[in-house]
């Protein structure tokens, strides 16, 4: 006899995609313009979750979405290796930019389950890392 039916779990891509949608909506409410989603460099094959513009600054955003808090802070999941991959992709993105002297930065957004409400918690870290950060 089969066991009780279980609720299907959301797959990682759908949870990640929903997190990126929430992050984009959040940024737009803060005045950012979303330029690209899931931009992938044909040269490096690395992906940038969101590319946005805030004023004259291009902002490369890494989004991490957690289902639970069991595995710690989602921002800690952006390892030095991941940062280096994002930086390489950003350099490829900027190589096609019209103005070579454009300002840019790397932000991170963590989407975490809320403890008491239905809305998830969104944490936005401006300048989460830089090109000068040493990979470990």
NORMO-V617084 format. One record per helix or strand of 2 or more residues. SS is the DSSP state (~ for helix, > for strand). FROM is the first residue (numbers start at 0). LEN is the number of residues. If there is no record, write none. Layout:
<<SS;FROM;LEN> <SS;FROM;LEN>>
//
This chain:
<<~;11;18> <>;32;8> <>;46;8> <>;56;9> <~;73;4> <~;79;16> <>;102;10> <>;120;9>>
//
